[in-house]
Amino acid sequence: MTEEEKRKERYEEFRKKCKDMSQNVVNTILSKIPDDVIEHLGNSKKEILLAIKSMIDEEIKRTEDDVQKAKEAKVKS
């Protein structure tokens, strides 16, 4: 095994340990949070995402309207 391969292997092992450790921290924190708080936070995130989706949908509609107006203006010319 070359030095480069050894270095990559050590790096991957380190990365896996860091990922496992961070997941353990998250799990420990989550285990301390009451279920109703977790549900409330999840619902809040969902509401934010729905609001963003609504803004995107409206912008798509405006874009479609602008395209239609441009086509109509082209036909009138």
C-alpha positions in Angstrom: 0.0 0.0 0.0 1.4 3.4 -1.0 1.7 6.3 1.4 -1.1 8.1 -0.5 -3.4 5.1 -0.1 -2.5 4.9 3.6 -3.2 8.6 4.1 -6.6 8.3 2.3 -7.5 5.3 4.5 -6.6 7.1 7.7 -8.6 10.1 6.5 -11.7 8.0 5.8 -11.4 6.3 9.2 -11.2 9.7 10.8 -14.2 11.0 8.8 -16.3 8.0 9.8 -15.3 8.5 13.5 -16.3 12.2 13.3 -19.6 11.3 11.7 -20.4 8.7 14.3 -19.4 11.0 17.1 -21.6 13.9 15.7 -24.5 11.5 15.3 -24.1 10.4 18.9 -24.2 14.1 20.0 -27.3 14.7 18.0 -29.0 11.6 19.4 -28.1 12.6 22.9 -29.5 16.1 22.5 -32.7 14.8 20.8 -33.2 12.3 23.6 -33.5 15.2 26.0 -36.1 17.2 24.0 -39.7 16.4 24.7 -41.7 14.8 21.9 -44.1 17.7 21.6 -41.2 20.1 21.1 -39.8 17.9 18.4 -43.2 17.8 16.7 -43.6 21.6 17.0 -40.1 22.2 15.5 -41.0 19.7 12.7 -44.2 21.5 12.0 -42.4 24.9 12.0 -39.9 23.6 9.4 -42.7 22.3 7.3 -44.6 25.7 7.4 -41.4 27.5 6.4 -40.9 25.1 3.5 -44.5 25.5 2.4 -44.1 29.3 2.5 -41.0 29.1 0.3 -42.9 26.7 -2.1 -45.7 29.2 -2.3 -43.3 32.0 -3.2 -41.7 29.8 -5.8 -45.0 28.8 -7.3 -46.1 32.5 -7.5 -42.8 33.4 -9.3 -43.3 30.5 -11.7 -46.8 31.8 -12.5 -45.5 35.4 -13.1 -42.8 34.0 -15.4 -45.4 32.0 -17.4 -47.6 35.2 -17.6 -44.6 37.2 -18.8 -43.7 34.6 -21.5 -47.4 34.6 -22.7 -47.4 38.5 -22.8 -44.2 38.5 -24.8 -45.6 36.0 -27.3 -48.8 38.0 -27.6 -46.8 41.2 -28.1 -44.7 39.5 -30.8 -47.8 38.4 -32.7 -49.2 42.0 -32.6 -46.0 43.4 -34.1 
